[in-house]
């Protein structure tokens, strides 16, 4: 589908020879509110896209309310639309351009005294310095999607009234406000899906206490309207139940997962190994927040030196944050063992995962307790051990429970060195990694669609 068609704002249908056929009889209809959706290839789009793909098998047909935006960059992958049922209705509405308003506001502020252009923030960061809060967070509560509200509600109300239930995915959390509004106006069952927490997200800094209070009230209002609130990890579910004890029975867990069909006919990407004896590791994704590969790179370089070259590791990155990765490689002095590749389309990224020995996860202290990155579940289906540099939390619990690989804190150099040695020796041995067998059925996207269908049914 050409980018020009995406901007029309008219309902469209996905078309594909590979589309899934609906079951005989009337399917119930769910309106899915998703600010980001295919052909955007951002990782958060896949959860909603896979629900759309598999829900017809469980009695539900999805219509999608999303934004008219041109994703003609590395996050644009039109092939993703081909997997949807052929009659999937996708309504793309006007969405105010955040960059334009940010530019206009900054132009105005440059004409004001410097103190106006640099407002104080509400709380210092962990190291004592005050975090730099983007200007846009002063202007949008809960986030930029609030400015989508007029167009989304006016365009989506007719779709909501034709639907049997409404589903919304976040972030951005403004999408939940839109869905709650539609559910109230249309008097429909509402299921909210938090891919990342809202008020429990410790990565979000608020400019003032008033901003935080407004977000708290909005979250509470949305949760009060929702019939079910879905989170994707057990720790997040339990934390929200503690935060809202009177709504505890509304919080449920539906994990992220993988789609077996994504791997059909896929061949591993041929990795140019610098040393055929080396254990190859890959990180497929972007670096942000505290995610830092330098401890791993230093440890891998040290492993080679201390073993006299007998144990070797090579690290490959496929990332759109190439400058950050390149800087980390230089800082760690790891140019001889690390390779940076250009970002690739989703299917090519899966091939890259299949082409290495070990798959990497980099965590952050402010997310590891509740959050599991979506890519980890695709790692699982690749049947490759995972090495995670994370604090104890949702990721480490999942790795331990299903024997997915090894993990340690990023600053635990001793344990990290031991893990690298074990992985290098494992690669030489040629033995399978001892995964828990049921991990390959527990996180299937089709099973997650079944769980969502049950929540929509009530």
SESE-441916 format. One line per field, with one value per residue (C-alpha): z, y, x; residue in one letter; residue number from 1. Coordinates in nm, 3 decimals, always signed. Layout:
N
c3: (Z | ...)
c2: (Y | ...)
c1: (X | ...)
code: (A | ...)
pos: (NUM | ...)
This chain:
458
c3: (+0.000 | -0.106 | +0.156 | -0.018 | +0.047 | +0.418 | +0.444 | +0.297 | +0.625 | +0.457 | +0.578 | +0.402 | +0.395 | +0.422 | +0.116 | +0.098 | -0.063 | +0.271 | +0.477 | +0.736 | +0.661 | +0.912 | +1.078 | +0.940 | +1.102 | +1.234 | +1.396 | +1.673 | +1.604 | +1.818 | +1.754 | +1.819 | +1.904 | +1.821 | +1.763 | +1.592 | +1.355 | +1.047 | +0.818 | +1.102 | +1.208 | +1.563 | +1.807 | +1.981 | +1.661 | +1.646 | +1.953 | +1.808 | +1.457 | +1.570 | +1.767 | +1.447 | +1.258 | +1.492 | +1.664 | +1.379 | +1.478 | +1.815 | +1.699 | +1.674 | +1.379 | +1.431 | +1.293 | +1.357 | +1.442 | +1.392 | +1.261 | +0.910 | +0.923 | +0.672 | +0.807 | +0.506 | +0.705 | +0.857 | +1.068 | +0.758 | +0.642 | +0.407 | +0.405 | +0.758 | +0.624 | +0.414 | +0.716 | +0.817 | +0.714 | +0.373 | +0.501 | +0.798 | +0.815 | +0.896 | +0.950 | +0.947 | +1.082 | +1.101 | +1.369 | +1.468 | +1.390 | +1.717 | +1.551 | +1.398 | +1.727 | +1.910 | +1.655 | +1.690 | +2.069 | +2.072 | +1.827 | +2.068 | +2.371 | +2.205 | +2.213 | +2.588 | +2.879 | +2.922 | +3.245 | +3.054 | +2.797 | +3.063 | +3.311 | +3.627 | +3.662 | +3.948 | +4.083 | +4.063 | +3.899 | +4.083 | +4.054 | +4.203 | +3.881 | +3.749 | +3.436 | +3.120 | +3.050 | +2.686 | +2.624 | +2.473 | +2.809 | +2.941 | +2.666 | +2.655 | +2.931 | +2.936 | +2.611 | +2.254 | +2.170 | +2.365 | +2.060 | +1.849 | +2.072 | +1.867 | +1.536 | +1.684 | +1.878 | +1.599 | +1.339 | +1.571 | +1.729 | +1.434 | +1.438 | +1.815 | +1.784 | +1.524 | +1.748 | +2.024 | +2.228 | +2.224 | +2.278 | +2.315 | +2.334 | +2.500 | +2.506 | +2.412 | +2.706 | +2.543 | +2.332 | +2.649 | +2.709 | +2.354 | +2.395 | +2.734 | +2.581 | +2.296 | +2.535 | +2.752 | +2.455 | +2.276 | +2.596 | +2.490 | +2.681 | +2.713 | +2.738 | +2.789 | +2.707 | +2.868 | +2.679 | +2.924 | +3.257 | +3.298 | +3.647 | +3.744 | +3.468 | +3.651 | +3.326 | +3.297 | +3.463 | +3.506 | +3.483 | +3.792 | +4.062 | +3.881 | +3.568 | +3.775 | +3.950 | +3.616 | +3.485 | +3.800 | +3.761 | +3.393 | +3.462 | +3.737 | +3.512 | +3.228 | +3.463 | +3.619 | +3.280 | +3.164 | +3.217 | +3.202 | +3.213 | +3.052 | +3.138 | +2.996 | +3.308 | +3.641 | +3.842 | +3.663 | +3.730 | +4.099 | +4.129 | +3.975 | +4.201 | +4.499 | +4.357 | +4.285 | +4.534 | +4.463 | +4.094 | +4.157 | +3.981 | +3.657 | +3.612 | +3.414 | +3.242 | +2.873 | +2.791 | +2.474 | +2.236 | +1.893 | +1.576 | +1.437 | +1.090 | +1.091 | +1.077 | +0.796 | +0.519 | +0.695 | +0.662 | +0.905 | +0.793 | +0.713 | +0.966 | +0.859 | +1.154 | +1.219 | +1.388 | +1.320 | +1.681 | +1.832 | +1.999 | +1.811 | +1.997 | +1.863 | +1.982 | +1.742 | +1.845 | +1.967 | +2.268 | +2.488 | +2.850 | +3.058 | +2.815 | +2.782 | +2.595 | +2.717 | +3.016 | +2.782 | +2.522 | +2.780 | +2.929 | +2.585 | +2.501 | +2.838 | +2.790 | +2.474 | +2.637 | +2.955 | +2.766 | +2.533 | +2.243 | +2.328 | +2.411 | +2.175 | +2.143 | +1.866 | +1.912 | +1.631 | +1.646 | +1.413 | +1.531 | +1.420 | +1.704 | +1.522 | +1.665 | +2.021 | +1.941 | +1.759 | +2.054 | +2.295 | +2.081 | +2.078 | +2.452 | +2.524 | +2.284 | +2.119 | +1.751 | +1.697 | +1.825 | +1.753 | +1.426 | +1.366 | +1.093 | +0.943 | +1.069 | +0.868 | +0.809 | +1.062 | +0.869 | +0.806 | +1.177 | +1.255 | +1.011 | +1.190 | +1.522 | +1.376 | +1.238 | +1.570 | +1.875 | +2.162 | +2.180 | +2.402 | +2.627 | +2.791 | +3.080 | +3.284 | +3.656 | +3.614 | +3.396 | +3.480 | +3.772 | +3.564 | +3.195 | +2.947 | +2.598 | +2.313 | +2.124 | +2.401 | +2.296 | +1.937 | +2.080 | +2.248 | +1.923 | +1.771 | +2.027 | +2.113 | +2.471 | +2.602 | +2.786 | +2.973 | +3.156 | +3.387 | +3.749 | +3.922 | +3.806 | +3.533 | +3.279 | +3.520 | +3.655 | +3.303 | +3.221 | +3.541 | +3.515 | +3.159 | +3.158 | +2.871 | +2.934 | +3.176 | +3.339 | +3.575 | +3.682 | +3.438 | +3.706 | +3.817 | +3.620 | +3.787 | +3.705 | +3.355 | +3.285 | +3.410 | +3.189 | +2.881 | +2.950 | +2.993 | +2.666 | +2.477 | +2.607 | +2.531 | +2.171 | +2.128 | +2.285 | +2.025 | +2.278 | +2.280 | +2.540 | +2.811 | +2.764 | +2.951 | +2.672 | +2.727 | +2.657 | +2.288 | +2.337 | +2.628 | +2.429 | +2.095 | +1.947 | +1.860 | +2.224 | +2.328 | +2.080 | +2.240 | +2.582 | +2.452 | +2.291 | +2.630 | +2.785 | +2.509 | +2.559 | +2.927)
c2: (+0.000 | +0.328 | +0.592 | +0.835 | +0.599 | +0.597 | +0.967 | +0.950 | +0.909 | +0.672 | +0.319 | +0.072 | -0.303 | -0.516 | -0.737 | -1.059 | -1.399 | -1.532 | -1.380 | -1.598 | -1.707 | -1.637 | -1.911 | -1.977 | -1.772 | -1.419 | -1.294 | -1.042 | -0.715 | -0.543 | -0.189 | -0.170 | +0.176 | +0.176 | +0.497 | +0.294 | +0.015 | -0.165 | -0.079 | +0.089 | -0.171 | -0.046 | -0.337 | -0.228 | -0.269 | -0.645 | -0.723 | -0.553 | -0.677 | -1.039 | -1.006 | -0.882 | -1.176 | -1.454 | -1.324 | -1.450 | -1.805 | -1.733 | -1.557 | -1.193 | -0.967 | -0.655 | -0.305 | -0.067 | +0.303 | +0.448 | +0.758 | +0.878 | +0.908 | +0.842 | +0.581 | +0.604 | +0.528 | +0.223 | +0.161 | +0.120 | -0.235 | -0.271 | -0.650 | -0.656 | -0.570 | -0.890 | -1.113 | -0.947 | -1.086 | -0.942 | -0.757 | -0.588 | -0.233 | +0.023 | +0.384 | +0.626 | +0.970 | +1.306 | +1.325 | +1.663 | +1.677 | +1.690 | +1.813 | +2.116 | +2.233 | +2.170 | +2.389 | +2.666 | +2.663 | +2.670 | +2.961 | +3.155 | +3.059 | +3.174 | +3.524 | +3.502 | +3.524 | +3.212 | +3.112 | +3.059 | +2.835 | +2.609 | +2.523 | +2.329 | +1.968 | +1.799 | +1.557 | +1.486 | +1.174 | +0.895 | +1.064 | +1.388 | +1.586 | +1.700 | +1.512 | +1.707 | +1.673 | +1.725 | +2.043 | +1.845 | +1.681 | +2.024 | +2.061 | +1.717 | +1.522 | +1.229 | +1.245 | +1.368 | +1.129 | +1.357 | +1.587 | +1.298 | +1.281 | +1.507 | +1.332 | +0.983 | +1.016 | +1.183 | +0.928 | +0.629 | +0.673 | +0.518 | +0.225 | +0.190 | +0.172 | -0.106 | -0.296 | -0.543 | -0.440 | -0.194 | -0.266 | -0.012 | -0.053 | +0.181 | +0.358 | +0.625 | +0.630 | +0.895 | +0.607 | +0.468 | +0.799 | +0.788 | +0.430 | +0.501 | +0.797 | +0.579 | +0.301 | +0.546 | +0.708 | +0.381 | +0.182 | -0.099 | -0.343 | -0.210 | -0.396 | -0.186 | -0.335 | -0.173 | -0.285 | -0.060 | +0.061 | +0.412 | +0.556 | +0.262 | +0.351 | +0.492 | +0.612 | +0.888 | +1.219 | +1.480 | +1.854 | +1.939 | +1.772 | +1.899 | +1.705 | +1.388 | +1.438 | +1.487 | +1.161 | +0.979 | +1.102 | +1.006 | +0.660 | +0.606 | +0.729 | +0.494 | +0.198 | +0.274 | +0.246 | -0.061 | -0.409 | -0.563 | -0.412 | -0.630 | -0.613 | -0.844 | -0.951 | -1.096 | -0.841 | -0.555 | -0.715 | -0.757 | -0.401 | -0.257 | -0.469 | -0.318 | +0.033 | -0.009 | -0.272 | -0.194 | -0.277 | -0.574 | -0.828 | -0.628 | -0.669 | -0.975 | -1.093 | -1.176 | -1.205 | -1.104 | -1.376 | -1.493 | -1.591 | -1.924 | -1.817 | -1.538 | -1.806 | -2.018 | -2.064 | -1.840 | -1.919 | -1.794 | -1.493 | -1.590 | -1.414 | -1.331 | -1.474 | -1.327 | -1.653 | -1.980 | -2.088 | -1.784 | -1.783 | -1.523 | -1.299 | -1.054 | -0.765 | -0.682 | -0.354 | -0.003 | +0.132 | +0.379 | +0.479 | +0.297 | +0.010 | -0.018 | -0.288 | -0.170 | -0.410 | -0.703 | -0.578 | -0.529 | -0.873 | -1.041 | -0.871 | -0.976 | -1.338 | -1.364 | -1.218 | -1.427 | -1.752 | -1.684 | -1.684 | -2.029 | -1.882 | -1.615 | -1.412 | -1.187 | -0.940 | -0.821 | -0.534 | -0.462 | -0.125 | +0.203 | +0.370 | +0.315 | +0.619 | +0.502 | +0.150 | +0.275 | +0.499 | +0.207 | -0.012 | +0.260 | +0.324 | -0.047 | -0.079 | -0.362 | -0.282 | -0.618 | -0.824 | -0.614 | -0.543 | -0.286 | -0.364 | -0.138 | -0.180 | -0.430 | -0.522 | -0.747 | -1.073 | -0.999 | -0.925 | -1.272 | -1.421 | -1.237 | -1.383 | -1.733 | -1.684 | -1.642 | -1.858 | -1.635 | -1.351 | -1.048 | -0.840 | -0.516 | -0.398 | -0.083 | -0.040 | +0.158 | -0.102 | -0.447 | -0.505 | -0.494 | -0.498 | -0.772 | -0.650 | -0.792 | -0.911 | -1.159 | -1.377 | -1.392 | -1.488 | -1.782 | -1.924 | -1.900 | -2.166 | -1.974 | -1.917 | -1.565 | -1.365 | -1.078 | -0.793 | -0.703 | -0.646 | -0.904 | -0.864 | -0.971 | -1.060 | -1.259 | -1.442 | -1.547 | -1.665 | -1.869 | -2.016 | -2.143 | -2.200 | -1.955 | -1.878 | -1.675 | -1.333 | -1.108 | -0.747 | -0.522 | -0.429 | -0.789 | -0.837 | -1.168 | -1.341 | -1.195 | -1.337 | -1.678 | -1.664 | -1.579 | -1.865 | -2.107 | -1.992 | -2.018 | -2.370 | -2.461 | -2.351 | -2.571 | -2.870 | -2.863 | -2.977 | -2.831 | -2.567 | -2.722 | -2.507 | -2.599 | -2.772 | -2.595 | -2.256 | -2.322 | -2.335 | -2.096 | -1.779 | -1.849 | -1.548 | -1.768 | -1.868 | -1.502 | -1.417 | -1.689 | -1.532 | -1.187 | -1.331 | -1.467 | -1.123 | -0.960 | -1.216 | -1.123)
c1: (+0.000 | +0.161 | +0.221 | -0.018 | -0.308 | -0.229 | -0.309 | -0.658 | -0.846 | -1.094 | -1.165 | -0.938 | -0.906 | -0.597 | -0.553 | -0.358 | -0.365 | -0.242 | -0.523 | -0.689 | -1.042 | -1.317 | -1.519 | -1.867 | -2.142 | -2.151 | -1.837 | -1.865 | -1.684 | -1.422 | -1.304 | -0.930 | -0.793 | -0.422 | -0.231 | +0.043 | -0.053 | +0.073 | +0.251 | +0.440 | +0.697 | +0.754 | +0.766 | +0.446 | +0.243 | +0.287 | +0.076 | -0.232 | -0.159 | -0.138 | -0.461 | -0.630 | -0.485 | -0.599 | -0.914 | -1.143 | -1.052 | -1.217 | -1.530 | -1.416 | -1.347 | -1.136 | -1.180 | -0.891 | -0.897 | -0.549 | -0.373 | -0.299 | +0.077 | +0.351 | +0.592 | +0.823 | +1.138 | +1.303 | +0.989 | +0.772 | +0.705 | +0.405 | +0.442 | +0.300 | -0.046 | -0.054 | -0.106 | -0.437 | -0.778 | -0.866 | -1.174 | -1.007 | -1.141 | -0.870 | -0.976 | -0.682 | -0.770 | -0.597 | -0.328 | -0.176 | +0.195 | +0.384 | +0.704 | +0.530 | +0.382 | +0.709 | +0.888 | +0.628 | +0.644 | +1.021 | +1.016 | +0.797 | +1.004 | +1.325 | +1.181 | +1.118 | +1.365 | +1.584 | +1.410 | +1.088 | +1.255 | +1.404 | +1.127 | +1.207 | +1.102 | +0.929 | +1.187 | +1.560 | +1.696 | +1.873 | +2.213 | +2.082 | +2.057 | +1.723 | +1.614 | +1.550 | +1.180 | +1.081 | +0.889 | +0.605 | +0.530 | +0.438 | +0.180 | +0.012 | -0.162 | -0.125 | +0.076 | +0.054 | -0.231 | -0.465 | -0.459 | -0.582 | -0.893 | -1.129 | -1.063 | -1.048 | -1.372 | -1.568 | -1.450 | -1.457 | -1.800 | -1.983 | -1.741 | -1.786 | -2.164 | -2.131 | -1.891 | -1.971 | -1.665 | -1.379 | -1.009 | -0.728 | -0.353 | -0.104 | +0.133 | +0.058 | -0.180 | -0.396 | -0.532 | -0.691 | -0.866 | -1.005 | -1.125 | -1.282 | -1.468 | -1.597 | -1.697 | -1.890 | -2.066 | -2.144 | -2.207 | -1.977 | -1.759 | -1.403 | -1.072 | -0.759 | -0.419 | -0.113 | +0.195 | +0.384 | +0.243 | +0.105 | +0.148 | +0.369 | +0.616 | +0.918 | +1.077 | +0.817 | +0.900 | +0.629 | +0.698 | +0.493 | +0.289 | -0.020 | +0.080 | +0.125 | -0.210 | -0.385 | -0.235 | -0.341 | -0.699 | -0.708 | -0.569 | -0.825 | -1.107 | -1.010 | -0.970 | -1.308 | -1.480 | -1.287 | -1.427 | -1.079 | -0.729 | -0.463 | -0.093 | +0.173 | +0.364 | +0.256 | +0.461 | +0.282 | -0.056 | +0.021 | +0.157 | -0.159 | -0.379 | -0.198 | -0.236 | -0.609 | -0.734 | -1.101 | -1.043 | -0.813 | -1.035 | -1.021 | -0.645 | -0.537 | -0.221 | -0.186 | +0.185 | +0.359 | +0.462 | +0.568 | +0.387 | +0.501 | +0.390 | +0.650 | +0.918 | +0.766 | +1.019 | +1.268 | +1.636 | +1.898 | +2.098 | +2.454 | +2.675 | +3.028 | +3.217 | +3.559 | +3.652 | +3.466 | +3.531 | +3.360 | +3.019 | +2.816 | +2.574 | +2.317 | +2.107 | +1.826 | +1.665 | +1.731 | +1.913 | +1.728 | +1.714 | +1.974 | +2.022 | +2.398 | +2.595 | +2.936 | +2.965 | +2.902 | +3.149 | +3.422 | +3.359 | +3.365 | +3.695 | +3.836 | +3.721 | +3.925 | +4.234 | +4.222 | +4.165 | +4.454 | +4.209 | +4.070 | +3.727 | +3.601 | +3.283 | +3.156 | +2.872 | +2.642 | +2.394 | +2.101 | +1.979 | +1.826 | +2.019 | +2.346 | +2.525 | +2.462 | +2.578 | +2.891 | +2.975 | +2.938 | +3.164 | +3.432 | +3.404 | +3.447 | +3.741 | +3.551 | +3.599 | +3.770 | +3.477 | +3.165 | +2.982 | +2.709 | +2.454 | +2.189 | +1.831 | +1.627 | +1.262 | +1.092 | +1.134 | +1.501 | +1.544 | +1.408 | +1.657 | +1.936 | +1.821 | +1.826 | +2.177 | +2.360 | +2.424 | +2.305 | +2.051 | +2.099 | +1.874 | +1.987 | +1.772 | +1.733 | +1.688 | +1.367 | +1.191 | +1.330 | +1.094 | +0.773 | +0.864 | +0.961 | +1.060 | +0.856 | +1.161 | +1.242 | +0.948 | +1.065 | +1.403 | +1.229 | +1.097 | +1.445 | +1.547 | +1.861 | +1.976 | +1.933 | +2.195 | +2.030 | +2.201 | +1.914 | +1.821 | +1.604 | +1.247 | +1.006 | +1.279 | +1.494 | +1.187 | +1.088 | +1.441 | +1.463 | +1.112 | +1.151 | +1.529 | +1.570 | +1.936 | +2.145 | +2.114 | +2.302 | +2.310 | +2.500 | +2.755 | +2.820 | +3.142 | +3.232 | +2.903 | +2.898 | +3.244 | +3.129 | +2.820 | +3.025 | +3.263 | +2.974 | +2.812 | +3.140 | +3.192 | +2.830 | +2.871 | +3.178 | +2.998 | +2.717 | +2.453 | +2.098 | +2.018 | +1.793 | +1.480 | +1.163 | +0.966 | +0.633 | +0.791 | +0.731 | +0.353 | +0.298 | +0.371 | +0.208 | +0.020 | -0.277 | -0.314 | -0.299 | -0.575 | -0.787 | -0.730 | -0.826 | -1.141 | -1.246 | -1.197 | -1.402 | -1.678 | -1.700)
code: (X | X | X | X | X | X | X | X | X | X | X | X | X | X | X | X | X | X | X | X | X | X | X | X | X | X | X | X | X | X | X | X | X | X | X | X | X | X | X | X | X | X | X | X | X | X | X | X | X | X | X | X | X | X | X | X | X | X | X | X | X | X | X | X | X | X | X | X | X | X | X | X | X | X | X | X | X | X | X | X | X | X | X | X | X | X | X | X | X | X | X | X | X | X | X | X | X | X | X | X | X | X | X | X | X | X | X | X | X | X | X | X | X | X | X | X | X | X | X | X | X | X | X | X | X | X | X | X | X | X | X | X | X | X | X | X | X | X | X | X | X | X | X | X | X | X | X | X | X | X | X | X | X | X | X | X | X | X | X | X | X | X | X | X | X | X | X | X | X | X | X | X | X | X | X | X | X | X | X | X | X | X | X | X | X | X | X | X | X | X | X | X | X | X | X | X | X | X | X | X | X | X | X | X | X | X | X | X | X | X | X | X | X | X | X | X | X | X | X | X | X | X | X | X | X | X | X | X | X | X | X | X | X | X | X | X | X | X | X | X | X | X | X | X | X | X | X | X | X | X | X | X | X | X | X | X | X | X | X | X | X | X | X | X | X | X | X | X | X | X | X | X | X | X | X | X | X | X | X | X | X | X | X | X | X | X | X | X | X | X | X | X | X | X | X | X | X | X | X | X | X | X | X | X | X | X | X | X | X | X | X | X | X | X | X | X | X | X | X | X | X | X | X | X | X | X | X | X | X | X | X | X | X | X | X | X | X | X | X | X | X | X | X | X | X | X | X | X | X | X | X | X | X | X | X | X | X | X | X | X | X | X | X | X | X | X | X | X | X | X | X | X | X | X | X | X | X | X | X | X | X | X | X | X | X | X | X | X | X | X | X | X | X | X | X | X | X | X | X | X | X | X | X | X | X | X | X | X | X | X | X | X | X | X | X | X | X | X | X | X | X | X | X | X | X | X | X | X | X | X | X | X | X | X | X | X | X | X | X | X | X | X | X | X | X | X | X | X | X | X | X | X | X | X | X | X | X | X)
pos: (1 | 2 | 3 | 4 | 5 | 6 | 7 | 8 | 9 | 10 | 11 | 12 | 13 | 14 | 15 | 16 | 17 | 18 | 19 | 20 | 21 | 22 | 23 | 24 | 25 | 26 | 27 | 28 | 29 | 30 | 31 | 32 | 33 | 34 | 35 | 36 | 37 | 38 | 39 | 40 | 41 | 42 | 43 | 44 | 45 | 46 | 47 | 48 | 49 | 50 | 51 | 52 | 53 | 54 | 55 | 56 | 57 | 58 | 59 | 60 | 61 | 62 | 63 | 64 | 65 | 66 | 67 | 68 | 69 | 70 | 71 | 72 | 73 | 74 | 75 | 76 | 77 | 78 | 79 | 80 | 81 | 82 | 83 | 84 | 85 | 86 | 87 | 88 | 89 | 90 | 91 | 92 | 93 | 94 | 95 | 96 | 97 | 98 | 99 | 100 | 101 | 102 | 103 | 104 | 105 | 106 | 107 | 108 | 109 | 110 | 111 | 112 | 113 | 114 | 115 | 116 | 117 | 118 | 119 | 120 | 121 | 122 | 123 | 124 | 125 | 126 | 127 | 128 | 129 | 130 | 131 | 132 | 133 | 134 | 135 | 136 | 137 | 138 | 139 | 140 | 141 | 142 | 143 | 144 | 145 | 146 | 147 | 148 | 149 | 150 | 151 | 152 | 153 | 154 | 155 | 156 | 157 | 158 | 159 | 160 | 161 | 162 | 163 | 164 | 165 | 166 | 167 | 168 | 169 | 170 | 171 | 172 | 173 | 174 | 175 | 176 | 177 | 178 | 179 | 180 | 181 | 182 | 183 | 184 | 185 | 186 | 187 | 188 | 189 | 190 | 191 | 192 | 193 | 194 | 195 | 196 | 197 | 198 | 199 | 200 | 201 | 202 | 203 | 204 | 205 | 206 | 207 | 208 | 209 | 210 | 211 | 212 | 213 | 214 | 215 | 216 | 217 | 218 | 219 | 220 | 221 | 222 | 223 | 224 | 225 | 226 | 227 | 228 | 229 | 230 | 231 | 232 | 233 | 234 | 235 | 236 | 237 | 238 | 239 | 240 | 241 | 242 | 243 | 244 | 245 | 246 | 247 | 248 | 249 | 250 | 251 | 252 | 253 | 254 | 255 | 256 | 257 | 258 | 259 | 260 | 261 | 262 | 263 | 264 | 265 | 266 | 267 | 268 | 269 | 270 | 271 | 272 | 273 | 274 | 275 | 276 | 277 | 278 | 279 | 280 | 281 | 282 | 283 | 284 | 285 | 286 | 287 | 288 | 289 | 290 | 291 | 292 | 293 | 294 | 295 | 296 | 297 | 298 | 299 | 300 | 301 | 302 | 303 | 304 | 305 | 306 | 307 | 308 | 309 | 310 | 311 | 312 | 313 | 314 | 315 | 316 | 317 | 318 | 319 | 320 | 321 | 322 | 323 | 324 | 325 | 326 | 327 | 328 | 329 | 330 | 331 | 332 | 333 | 334 | 335 | 336 | 337 | 338 | 339 | 340 | 341 | 342 | 343 | 344 | 345 | 346 | 347 | 348 | 349 | 350 | 351 | 352 | 353 | 354 | 355 | 356 | 357 | 358 | 359 | 360 | 361 | 362 | 363 | 364 | 365 | 366 | 367 | 368 | 369 | 370 | 371 | 372 | 373 | 374 | 375 | 376 | 377 | 378 | 379 | 380 | 381 | 382 | 383 | 384 | 385 | 386 | 387 | 388 | 389 | 390 | 391 | 392 | 393 | 394 | 395 | 396 | 397 | 398 | 399 | 400 | 401 | 402 | 403 | 404 | 405 | 406 | 407 | 408 | 409 | 410 | 411 | 412 | 413 | 414 | 415 | 416 | 417 | 418 | 419 | 420 | 421 | 422 | 423 | 424 | 425 | 426 | 427 | 428 | 429 | 430 | 431 | 432 | 433 | 434 | 435 | 436 | 437 | 438 | 439 | 440 | 441 | 442 | 443 | 444 | 445 | 446 | 447 | 448 | 449 | 450 | 451 | 452 | 453 | 454 | 455 | 456 | 457 | 458)
